[in-house]
Amino acid sequence: MKNQIKSSHRIFSLDLLRVFACFLVMNQHSSEFYYIGSNCSVVRGSNTFWIGIITSLGRISVPLFVMISGYFLLPIKGSTSIFFHKRFTRVVYPFLFWCIAFAIYYVFYLGDSWSQMCANILQIPVNFGTQVGHLWYVYMILGLYLLIPILSPWLQKCSKKELEGYLWIWILTTMLPYIHRIFPDVLGECYWNPTPMLYYFTGFIGYLILGYYIKTYGALSISKSILLIAIGYTITAYIFCSRVDTAHNVPDLELSWSFCSLNVAMMAYGIFSLFRAIPYEGTCKICRFISDISAKSYGMYLAHIMLLNMYHDLFGRMFTSVLIEVPLITICTFFTVYMVIRLISYLPYSKYWLG
Protein backbone atom coordinates (compact mmCIF):
# COMPACT_ATOMS: atom_id res chain seq x y z
CA MET A 1 0.00 0.00 0.00
CA LYS A 2 1.20 3.52 -0.78
CA ASN A 3 2.76 5.29 2.23
CA GLN A 4 2.51 2.15 4.35
CA ILE A 5 4.61 2.43 7.50
CA LYS A 6 7.14 -0.34 8.03
CA SER A 7 7.44 -0.44 11.78
CA SER A 8 10.55 -2.61 11.66
CA HIS A 9 12.45 0.29 10.07
CA ARG A 10 11.37 2.82 12.65
CA ILE A 11 12.05 3.54 16.32
CA PHE A 12 8.68 3.55 18.03
CA SER A 13 9.75 5.69 21.00
CA LEU A 14 10.94 8.45 18.63
CA ASP A 15 7.82 8.14 16.50
CA LEU A 16 5.80 8.65 19.66
CA LEU A 17 8.02 11.56 20.67
CA ARG A 18 7.56 13.22 17.26
CA VAL A 19 3.78 12.84 17.54
CA PHE A 20 3.91 14.34 21.05
CA ALA A 21 5.99 17.29 19.81
CA CYS A 22 3.57 17.87 16.93
CA PHE A 23 0.65 17.90 19.37
CA LEU A 24 2.48 20.40 21.59
CA VAL A 25 2.98 22.73 18.62
CA MET A 26 -0.76 22.84 18.04
CA ASN A 27 -1.41 23.31 21.74
CA GLN A 28 0.97 26.28 21.74
CA HIS A 29 -0.66 27.86 18.71
CA SER A 30 -4.14 27.26 20.11
CA SER A 31 -3.21 29.14 23.25
CA GLU A 32 -1.90 32.21 21.42
CA PHE A 33 -5.42 33.52 20.81
CA TYR A 34 -5.86 33.97 24.56
CA TYR A 35 -2.77 35.86 25.73
CA ILE A 36 -1.57 37.80 22.66
CA GLY A 37 -3.42 41.06 22.06
CA SER A 38 -3.12 43.69 19.34
CA ASN A 39 0.40 44.97 18.61
CA CYS A 40 1.87 42.18 20.78
CA SER A 41 0.18 43.50 23.91
CA VAL A 42 -0.54 41.11 26.78
CA VAL A 43 -4.11 39.98 27.41
CA ARG A 44 -4.18 40.06 31.19
CA GLY A 45 -6.39 38.01 33.49
CA SER A 46 -6.84 34.56 34.94
CA ASN A 47 -6.98 32.90 31.53
CA THR A 48 -3.48 34.13 30.74
CA PHE A 49 -2.28 32.74 34.06
CA TRP A 50 -3.71 29.34 33.17
CA ILE A 51 -2.09 29.52 29.75
CA GLY A 52 1.21 29.58 31.62
CA ILE A 53 0.21 26.39 33.41
CA ILE A 54 -1.10 24.36 30.46
CA THR A 55 1.20 25.62 27.69
CA SER A 56 4.66 26.00 29.25
CA LEU A 57 5.55 22.41 28.41
CA GLY A 58 4.75 23.18 24.77
CA ARG A 59 7.95 25.19 24.42
CA ILE A 60 9.90 21.94 24.09
CA SER A 61 8.18 21.05 20.80
CA VAL A 62 10.70 22.62 18.41
CA PRO A 63 13.73 21.56 20.51
CA LEU A 64 12.42 17.98 20.39
CA PHE A 65 12.11 18.09 16.60
CA VAL A 66 15.69 19.34 16.32
CA MET A 67 16.99 16.72 18.75
CA ILE A 68 15.29 13.98 16.72
CA SER A 69 17.00 15.35 13.60
CA GLY A 70 20.36 15.25 15.36
CA TYR A 71 19.68 11.71 16.53
CA PHE A 72 19.01 10.44 13.02
CA LEU A 73 21.18 12.65 10.80
CA LEU A 74 24.45 13.07 12.70
CA PRO A 75 27.01 12.17 11.54
CA ILE A 76 26.21 12.42 7.85
CA LYS A 77 26.03 9.14 5.94
CA GLY A 78 27.12 9.14 2.31
CA SER A 79 28.09 12.13 0.21
CA THR A 80 27.15 15.71 0.97
CA SER A 81 25.39 16.12 -2.37
CA ILE A 82 23.15 13.10 -1.75
CA PHE A 83 22.38 14.32 1.77
CA PHE A 84 21.42 17.80 0.55
CA HIS A 85 19.33 16.46 -2.31
CA LYS A 86 17.38 14.11 -0.05
CA ARG A 87 16.84 16.50 2.86
CA PHE A 88 16.17 19.67 0.87
CA THR A 89 13.79 17.89 -1.52
CA ARG A 90 11.81 16.54 1.41
CA VAL A 91 11.65 19.91 3.18
CA VAL A 92 11.65 22.62 0.51
CA TYR A 93 9.01 21.35 -1.92
CA PRO A 94 6.27 20.94 0.72
CA PHE A 95 7.30 24.30 2.19
CA LEU A 96 6.84 26.05 -1.16
CA PHE A 97 3.54 24.30 -1.77
CA TRP A 98 2.08 25.35 1.59
CA CYS A 99 3.42 28.91 1.31
CA ILE A 100 1.44 29.24 -1.92
CA ALA A 101 -1.55 27.49 -0.33
CA PHE A 102 -1.54 29.97 2.57
CA ALA A 103 -1.30 32.92 0.16
CA ILE A 104 -4.46 31.67 -1.55
CA TYR A 105 -6.11 30.81 1.78
CA TYR A 106 -5.66 34.36 3.06
CA VAL A 107 -7.58 35.73 0.09
CA PHE A 108 -10.66 34.00 1.48
CA TYR A 109 -9.89 34.02 5.22
CA LEU A 110 -8.42 37.50 5.69
CA GLY A 111 -9.74 39.19 2.56
CA ASP A 112 -6.36 39.72 0.89
CA SER A 113 -6.60 40.98 -2.66
CA TRP A 114 -5.48 38.82 -5.55
CA SER A 115 -2.64 41.25 -6.20
CA GLN A 116 -1.56 40.88 -2.57
CA MET A 117 -1.68 37.13 -3.01
CA CYS A 118 0.63 37.36 -6.01
CA ALA A 119 2.97 39.67 -4.10
CA ASN A 120 3.03 37.21 -1.19
CA ILE A 121 3.95 34.35 -3.50
CA LEU A 122 6.75 36.38 -5.10
CA GLN A 123 8.11 37.17 -1.63
CA ILE A 124 8.49 33.50 -0.62
CA PRO A 125 12.27 33.50 -1.24
CA VAL A 126 12.58 36.47 1.14
CA ASN A 127 10.60 35.28 4.19
CA PHE A 128 7.45 33.13 4.31
CA GLY A 129 5.60 34.96 1.55
CA THR A 130 2.67 35.35 3.93
CA GLN A 131 2.41 36.11 7.61
CA VAL A 132 2.34 32.48 8.74
CA GLY A 133 4.63 32.61 11.72
CA HIS A 134 5.11 28.88 12.26
CA LEU A 135 7.00 28.58 8.95
CA TRP A 136 10.06 30.15 10.61
CA TYR A 137 10.94 26.60 11.64
CA VAL A 138 11.66 25.58 8.05
CA TYR A 139 14.30 28.27 7.56
CA MET A 140 15.94 27.28 10.85
CA ILE A 141 16.07 23.54 10.09
CA LEU A 142 17.45 24.19 6.60
CA GLY A 143 20.23 26.25 8.19
CA LEU A 144 21.06 23.33 10.48
CA TYR A 145 21.12 20.95 7.52
CA LEU A 146 23.75 23.19 5.92
CA LEU A 147 25.91 22.74 9.02
CA ILE A 148 25.59 18.96 9.32
CA PRO A 149 28.35 18.13 6.76
CA ILE A 150 30.64 20.54 8.64
CA LEU A 151 29.84 19.10 12.07
CA SER A 152 30.02 15.45 11.05
CA PRO A 153 33.81 15.03 10.70
CA TRP A 154 34.35 16.57 14.15
CA LEU A 155 31.68 14.42 15.77
CA GLN A 156 33.19 11.26 14.30
CA LYS A 157 36.55 12.07 15.90
CA CYS A 158 35.77 13.90 19.15
CA SER A 159 35.75 12.14 22.51
CA LYS A 160 32.87 12.09 24.95
CA LYS A 161 34.58 14.71 27.12
CA GLU A 162 35.14 17.01 24.14
CA LEU A 163 31.50 16.68 23.16
CA GLU A 164 30.36 17.37 26.71
CA GLY A 165 32.68 20.39 26.80
CA TYR A 166 30.88 21.85 23.78
CA LEU A 167 27.48 21.13 25.32
CA TRP A 168 28.45 22.83 28.59
CA ILE A 169 29.40 25.98 26.68
CA TRP A 170 26.06 25.79 24.87
CA ILE A 171 24.27 25.39 28.21
CA LEU A 172 25.98 28.57 29.39
CA THR A 173 24.46 30.41 26.42
CA THR A 174 20.97 29.20 27.41
CA MET A 175 21.31 31.43 30.48
CA LEU A 176 21.73 34.56 28.35
CA PRO A 177 18.00 35.50 28.30
CA TYR A 178 18.24 35.95 32.08
CA ILE A 179 21.76 37.38 32.17
CA HIS A 180 20.59 40.07 29.75
CA ARG A 181 18.02 41.24 32.32
CA ILE A 182 20.96 42.37 34.48
CA PHE A 183 23.66 43.01 31.87
CA PRO A 184 22.17 44.00 28.49
CA ASP A 185 25.54 43.57 26.77
CA VAL A 186 27.98 40.79 27.69
CA LEU A 187 31.10 39.20 26.20
CA GLY A 188 31.56 41.74 23.44
CA GLU A 189 27.94 42.54 22.65
CA CYS A 190 27.34 46.04 21.30
CA TYR A 191 25.37 47.60 18.51
CA TRP A 192 28.27 47.39 16.05
CA ASN A 193 29.11 43.75 16.92
CA PRO A 194 26.28 41.24 16.33
CA THR A 195 28.60 38.24 16.92
CA PRO A 196 29.88 38.32 20.52
CA MET A 197 32.13 35.71 22.13
CA LEU A 198 29.66 32.81 22.45
CA TYR A 199 27.55 33.67 19.41
CA TYR A 200 28.61 30.56 17.51
CA PHE A 201 27.54 28.31 20.39
CA THR A 202 24.03 29.73 20.69
CA GLY A 203 20.73 28.54 19.31
CA PHE A 204 19.32 25.27 18.07
CA ILE A 205 22.66 23.79 17.07
CA GLY A 206 23.00 22.72 20.71
CA TYR A 207 19.82 20.65 20.49
CA LEU A 208 21.04 19.08 17.24
CA ILE A 209 24.26 17.94 18.91
CA LEU A 210 22.41 16.91 22.08
CA GLY A 211 20.32 14.51 19.99
CA TYR A 212 23.52 12.95 18.65
CA TYR A 213 24.97 12.79 22.16
CA ILE A 214 21.95 10.83 23.42
CA LYS A 215 22.19 8.39 20.51
CA THR A 216 25.91 7.83 21.12
CA TYR A 217 26.17 7.81 24.90
CA GLY A 218 22.64 7.10 26.07
CA ALA A 219 19.81 9.03 27.68
CA LEU A 220 19.24 9.96 31.31
CA SER A 221 17.70 7.52 33.76
CA ILE A 222 13.95 7.72 34.33
CA SER A 223 14.36 9.28 37.79
CA LYS A 224 16.78 11.94 36.52
CA SER A 225 14.53 12.63 33.55
CA ILE A 226 11.50 13.22 35.75
CA LEU A 227 13.50 15.46 38.09
CA LEU A 228 14.81 17.54 35.18
CA ILE A 229 11.33 17.89 33.69
CA ALA A 230 9.83 18.93 37.04
CA ILE A 231 12.49 21.57 37.70
CA GLY A 232 12.42 22.93 34.16
CA TYR A 233 8.63 23.10 34.04
CA THR A 234 8.37 24.78 37.45
CA ILE A 235 10.82 27.50 36.42
CA THR A 236 9.16 27.99 33.03
CA ALA A 237 5.59 28.20 34.30
CA TYR A 238 6.42 30.22 37.43
CA ILE A 239 8.26 32.98 35.57
CA PHE A 240 5.53 33.22 32.92
CA CYS A 241 2.66 33.30 35.44
CA SER A 242 4.41 35.76 37.72
CA ARG A 243 4.82 38.26 34.85
CA VAL A 244 1.24 38.25 33.57
CA ASP A 245 0.35 41.53 35.32
CA THR A 246 3.69 43.30 34.84
CA ALA A 247 5.04 42.33 31.40
CA HIS A 248 5.15 45.25 28.96
CA ASN A 249 4.49 43.11 25.88
CA VAL A 250 4.35 39.49 24.74
CA PRO A 251 8.11 39.06 24.21
CA ASP A 252 8.60 40.33 27.76
CA LEU A 253 5.97 37.92 29.06
CA GLU A 254 7.57 35.01 27.22
CA LEU A 255 10.96 35.48 28.90
CA SER A 256 11.03 31.91 30.23
CA TRP A 257 9.50 30.52 27.03
CA SER A 258 12.59 31.09 24.90
CA PHE A 259 13.27 27.85 23.02
CA CYS A 260 16.96 28.11 23.86
CA SER A 261 16.63 29.00 27.55
CA LEU A 262 18.07 26.76 30.27
CA ASN A 263 14.72 25.73 31.73
CA VAL A 264 13.27 24.74 28.33
CA ALA A 265 16.46 22.79 27.55
CA MET A 266 16.06 20.95 30.85
CA MET A 267 12.50 19.94 29.96
CA ALA A 268 13.46 18.90 26.42
CA TYR A 269 16.40 16.78 27.60
CA GLY A 270 14.25 15.16 30.27
CA ILE A 271 11.30 14.41 27.97
CA PHE A 272 13.56 13.04 25.22
CA SER A 273 15.27 10.75 27.73
CA LEU A 274 11.96 9.67 29.22
CA PHE A 275 10.56 8.67 25.82
CA ARG A 276 13.77 6.82 24.90
CA ALA A 277 13.18 4.67 27.98
CA ILE A 278 10.09 3.20 26.29
CA PRO A 279 11.25 -0.33 25.41
CA TYR A 280 8.35 -1.38 23.20
CA GLU A 281 9.03 -1.81 19.48
CA GLY A 282 5.96 -3.81 18.51
CA THR A 283 3.82 -3.84 15.38
CA CYS A 284 0.34 -3.56 16.87
CA LYS A 285 -2.32 -1.40 15.24
CA ILE A 286 -1.77 1.44 17.71
CA CYS A 287 1.97 1.41 16.98
CA ARG A 288 1.34 1.55 13.23
CA PHE A 289 -1.13 4.38 13.81
CA ILE A 290 1.44 6.33 15.84
CA SER A 291 4.11 5.70 13.21
CA ASP A 292 1.77 6.88 10.47
CA ILE A 293 1.09 10.14 12.31
CA SER A 294 4.83 10.54 12.84
CA ALA A 295 5.52 10.05 9.13
CA LYS A 296 2.96 12.71 8.27
CA SER A 297 3.91 15.15 11.05
CA TYR A 298 5.77 17.56 8.73
CA GLY A 299 2.75 17.96 6.48
CA MET A 300 0.55 18.32 9.57
CA TYR A 301 2.86 21.00 10.92
CA LEU A 302 2.79 22.97 7.70
CA ALA A 303 -0.99 22.80 7.21
CA HIS A 304 -2.47 22.93 10.70
CA ILE A 305 -2.98 26.70 11.04
CA MET A 306 -5.85 26.66 8.55
CA LEU A 307 -7.81 24.15 10.61
CA LEU A 308 -6.77 25.71 13.90
CA ASN A 309 -8.25 29.04 12.78
CA MET A 310 -11.46 27.26 11.82
CA TYR A 311 -11.81 25.59 15.20
CA HIS A 312 -11.00 28.78 17.07
CA ASP A 313 -13.73 30.58 15.13
CA LEU A 314 -16.05 27.71 16.00
CA PHE A 315 -15.22 27.16 19.67
CA GLY A 316 -13.62 30.46 20.69
CA ARG A 317 -15.51 32.15 23.54
CA MET A 318 -17.94 29.22 23.67
CA PHE A 319 -16.62 28.41 27.14
CA THR A 320 -15.41 30.70 29.89
CA SER A 321 -12.12 28.95 30.55
CA VAL A 322 -9.03 28.23 28.47
CA LEU A 323 -8.78 24.96 30.38
CA ILE A 324 -11.58 23.74 28.12
CA GLU A 325 -11.17 25.75 24.92
CA VAL A 326 -7.44 25.30 24.34
CA PRO A 327 -7.42 21.48 24.70
CA LEU A 328 -10.60 21.24 22.63
CA ILE A 329 -9.17 23.32 19.77
CA THR A 330 -5.86 21.45 19.98
CA ILE A 331 -7.37 17.96 19.86
CA CYS A 332 -9.79 18.80 17.06
CA THR A 333 -7.06 20.45 15.01
CA PHE A 334 -4.61 17.59 15.56
CA PHE A 335 -6.87 14.76 14.44
CA THR A 336 -8.57 16.68 11.64
CA VAL A 337 -5.31 17.81 10.07
CA TYR A 338 -4.02 14.23 10.32
CA MET A 339 -7.05 12.97 8.41
CA VAL A 340 -6.65 15.70 5.77
CA ILE A 341 -2.94 14.95 5.28
CA ARG A 342 -3.64 11.22 5.19
CA LEU A 343 -6.18 11.74 2.40
CA ILE A 344 -3.76 13.96 0.47
CA SER A 345 -1.05 11.29 0.84
CA TYR A 346 -2.98 8.98 -1.49
CA LEU A 347 -2.75 11.47 -4.35
CA PRO A 348 -0.01 11.08 -6.99
CA TYR A 349 3.30 12.80 -6.14
CA SER A 350 2.06 13.59 -2.64
CA LYS A 351 5.61 13.40 -1.28
CA TYR A 352 6.28 16.74 -2.96
CA TRP A 353 3.46 18.32 -0.93
CA LEU A 354 3.89 16.54 2.38
CA GLY A 355 7.56 15.64 2.71
C-alpha positions in Angstrom: 0.0 0.0 0.0 1.2 3.5 -0.8 2.8 5.3 2.2 2.5 2.1 4.3 4.6 2.4 7.5 7.1 -0.3 8.0 7.4 -0.4 11.8 10.6 -2.6 11.7 12.5 0.3 10.1 11.4 2.8 12.6 12.1 3.5 16.3 8.7 3.6 18.0 9.7 5.7 21.0 10.9 8.5 18.6 7.8 8.1 16.5 5.8 8.6 19.7 8.0 11.6 20.7 7.6 13.2 17.3 3.8 12.8 17.5 3.9 14.3 21.0 6.0 17.3 19.8 3.6 17.9 16.9 0.6 17.9 19.4 2.5 20.4 21.6 3.0 22.7 18.6 -0.8 22.8 18.0 -1.4 23.3 21.7 1.0 26.3 21.7 -0.7 27.9 18.7 -4.1 27.3 20.1 -3.2 29.1 23.3 -1.9 32.2 21.4 -5.4 33.5 20.8 -5.9 34.0 24.6 -2.8 35.9 25.7 -1.6 37.8 22.7 -3.4 41.1 22.1 -3.1 43.7 19.3 0.4 45.0 18.6 1.9 42.2 20.8 0.2 43.5 23.9 -0.5 41.1 26.8 -4.1 40.0 27.4 -4.2 40.1 31.2 -6.4 38.0 33.5 -6.8 34.6 34.9 -7.0 32.9 31.5 -3.5 34.1 30.7 -2.3 32.7 34.1 -3.7 29.3 33.2 -2.1 29.5 29.7 1.2 29.6 31.6 0.2 26.4 33.4 -1.1 24.4 30.5 1.2 25.6 27.7 4.7 26.0 29.2 5.5 22.4 28.4 4.7 23.2 24.8 8.0 25.2 24.4 9.9 21.9 24.1 8.2 21.1 20.8 10.7 22.6 18.4 13.7 21.6 20.5 12.4 18.0 20.4 12.1 18.1 16.6 15.7 19.3 16.3 17.0 16.7 18.7 15.3 14.0 16.7 17.0 15.4 13.6 20.4 15.3 15.4 19.7 11.7 16.5 19.0 10.4 13.0 21.2 12.7 10.8 24.5 13.1 12.7 27.0 12.2 11.5 26.2 12.4 7.8 26.0 9.1 5.9 27.1 9.1 2.3 28.1 12.1 0.2 27.1 15.7 1.0 25.4 16.1 -2.4 23.1 13.1 -1.8 22.4 14.3 1.8 21.4 17.8 0.6 19.3 16.5 -2.3 17.4 14.1 -0.1 16.8 16.5 2.9 16.2 19.7 0.9 13.8 17.9 -1.5 11.8 16.5 1.4 11.7 19.9 3.2 11.6 22.6 0.5 9.0 21.3 -1.9 6.3 20.9 0.7 7.3 24.3 2.2 6.8 26.1 -1.2 3.5 24.3 -1.8 2.1 25.4 1.6 3.4 28.9 1.3 1.4 29.2 -1.9 -1.6 27.5 -0.3 -1.5 30.0 2.6 -1.3 32.9 0.2 -4.5 31.7 -1.5 -6.1 30.8 1.8 -5.7 34.4 3.1 -7.6 35.7 0.1 -10.7 34.0 1.5 -9.9 34.0 5.2 -8.4 37.5 5.7 -9.7 39.2 2.6 -6.4 39.7 0.9 -6.6 41.0 -2.7 -5.5 38.8 -5.6 -2.6 41.2 -6.2 -1.6 40.9 -2.6 -1.7 37.1 -3.0 0.6 37.4 -6.0 3.0 39.7 -4.1 3.0 37.2 -1.2 3.9 34.3 -3.5 6.8 36.4 -5.1 8.1 37.2 -1.6 8.5 33.5 -0.6 12.3 33.5 -1.2 12.6 36.5 1.1 10.6 35.3 4.2 7.4 33.1 4.3 5.6 35.0 1.5 2.7 35.4 3.9 2.4 36.1 7.6 2.3 32.5 8.7 4.6 32.6 11.7 5.1 28.9 12.3 7.0 28.6 9.0 10.1 30.1 10.6 10.9 26.6 11.6 11.7 25.6 8.0 14.3 28.3 7.6 15.9 27.3 10.8 16.1 23.5 10.1 17.5 24.2 6.6 20.2 26.2 8.2 21.1 23.3 10.5 21.1 20.9 7.5 23.7 23.2 5.9 25.9 22.7 9.0 25.6 19.0 9.3 28.3 18.1 6.8 30.6 20.5 8.6 29.8 19.1 12.1 30.0 15.4 11.1 33.8 15.0 10.7 34.3 16.6 14.1 31.7 14.4 15.8 33.2 11.3 14.3 36.6 12.1 15.9 35.8 13.9 19.1 35.7 12.1 22.5 32.9 12.1 24.9 34.6 14.7 27.1 35.1 17.0 24.1 31.5 16.7 23.2 30.4 17.4 26.7 32.7 20.4 26.8 30.9 21.8 23.8 27.5 21.1 25.3 28.4 22.8 28.6 29.4 26.0 26.7 26.1 25.8 24.9 24.3 25.4 28.2 26.0 28.6 29.4 24.5 30.4 26.4 21.0 29.2 27.4 21.3 31.4 30.5 21.7 34.6 28.3 18.0 35.5 28.3 18.2 35.9 32.1 21.8 37.4 32.2 20.6 40.1 29.7 18.0 41.2 32.3 21.0 42.4 34.5 23.7 43.0 31.9 22.2 44.0 28.5 25.5 43.6 26.8 28.0 40.8 27.7 31.1 39.2 26.2 31.6 41.7 23.4 27.9 42.5 22.6 27.3 46.0 21.3 25.4 47.6 18.5 28.3 47.4 16.0 29.1 43.7 16.9 26.3 41.2 16.3 28.6 38.2 16.9 29.9 38.3 20.5 32.1 35.7 22.1 29.7 32.8 22.5 27.5 33.7 19.4 28.6 30.6 17.5 27.5 28.3 20.4 24.0 29.7 20.7 20.7 28.5 19.3 19.3 25.3 18.1 22.7 23.8 17.1 23.0 22.7 20.7 19.8 20.7 20.5 21.0 19.1 17.2 24.3 17.9 18.9 22.4 16.9 22.1 20.3 14.5 20.0 23.5 13.0 18.6 25.0 12.8 22.2 21.9 10.8 23.4 22.2 8.4 20.5 25.9 7.8 21.1 26.2 7.8 24.9 22.6 7.1 26.1 19.8 9.0 27.7 19.2 10.0 31.3 17.7 7.5 33.8 14.0 7.7 34.3 14.4 9.3 37.8 16.8 11.9 36.5 14.5 12.6 33.5 11.5 13.2 35.8 13.5 15.5 38.1 14.8 17.5 35.2 11.3 17.9 33.7 9.8 18.9 37.0 12.5 21.6 37.7 12.4 22.9 34.2 8.6 23.1 34.0 8.4 24.8 37.5 10.8 27.5 36.4 9.2 28.0 33.0 5.6 28.2 34.3 6.4 30.2 37.4 8.3 33.0 35.6 5.5 33.2 32.9 2.7 33.3 35.4 4.4 35.8 37.7 4.8 38.3 34.9 1.2 38.2 33.6 0.3 41.5 35.3 3.7 43.3 34.8 5.0 42.3 31.4 5.2 45.3 29.0 4.5 43.1 25.9 4.3 39.5 24.7 8.1 39.1 24.2 8.6 40.3 27.8 6.0 37.9 29.1 7.6 35.0 27.2 11.0 35.5 28.9 11.0 31.9 30.2 9.5 30.5 27.0 12.6 31.1 24.9 13.3 27.9 23.0 17.0 28.1 23.9 16.6 29.0 27.5 18.1 26.8 30.3 14.7 25.7 31.7 13.3 24.7 28.3 16.5 22.8 27.6 16.1 20.9 30.9 12.5 19.9 30.0 13.5 18.9 26.4 16.4 16.8 27.6 14.2 15.2 30.3 11.3 14.4 28.0 13.6 13.0 25.2 15.3 10.7 27.7 12.0 9.7 29.2 10.6 8.7 25.8 13.8 6.8 24.9 13.2 4.7 28.0 10.1 3.2 26.3 11.3 -0.3 25.4 8.3 -1.4 23.2 9.0 -1.8 19.5 6.0 -3.8 18.5 3.8 -3.8 15.4 0.3 -3.6 16.9 -2.3 -1.4 15.2 -1.8 1.4 17.7 2.0 1.4 17.0 1.3 1.5 13.2 -1.1 4.4 13.8 1.4 6.3 15.8 4.1 5.7 13.2 1.8 6.9 10.5 1.1 10.1 12.3 4.8 10.5 12.8 5.5 10.0 9.1 3.0 12.7 8.3 3.9 15.1 11.1 5.8 17.6 8.7 2.7 18.0 6.5 0.6 18.3 9.6 2.9 21.0 10.9 2.8 23.0 7.7 -1.0 22.8 7.2 -2.5 22.9 10.7 -3.0 26.7 11.0 -5.8 26.7 8.6 -7.8 24.2 10.6 -6.8 25.7 13.9 -8.3 29.0 12.8 -11.5 27.3 11.8 -11.8 25.6 15.2 -11.0 28.8 17.1 -13.7 30.6 15.1 -16.1 27.7 16.0 -15.2 27.2 19.7 -13.6 30.5 20.7 -15.5 32.1 23.5 -17.9 29.2 23.7 -16.6 28.4 27.1 -15.4 30.7 29.9 -12.1 28.9 30.6 -9.0 28.2 28.5 -8.8 25.0 30.4 -11.6 23.7 28.1 -11.2 25.8 24.9 -7.4 25.3 24.3 -7.4 21.5 24.7 -10.6 21.2 22.6 -9.2 23.3 19.8 -5.9 21.4 20.0 -7.4 18.0 19.9 -9.8 18.8 17.1 -7.1 20.4 15.0 -4.6 17.6 15.6 -6.9 14.8 14.4 -8.6 16.7 11.6 -5.3 17.8 10.1 -4.0 14.2 10.3 -7.1 13.0 8.4 -6.7 15.7 5.8 -2.9 14.9 5.3 -3.6 11.2 5.2 -6.2 11.7 2.4 -3.8 14.0 0.5 -1.0 11.3 0.8 -3.0 9.0 -1.5 -2.7 11.5 -4.4 0.0 11.1 -7.0 3.3 12.8 -6.1 2.1 13.6 -2.6 5.6 13.4 -1.3 6.3 16.7 -3.0 3.5 18.3 -0.9 3.9 16.5 2.4 7.6 15.6 2.7 
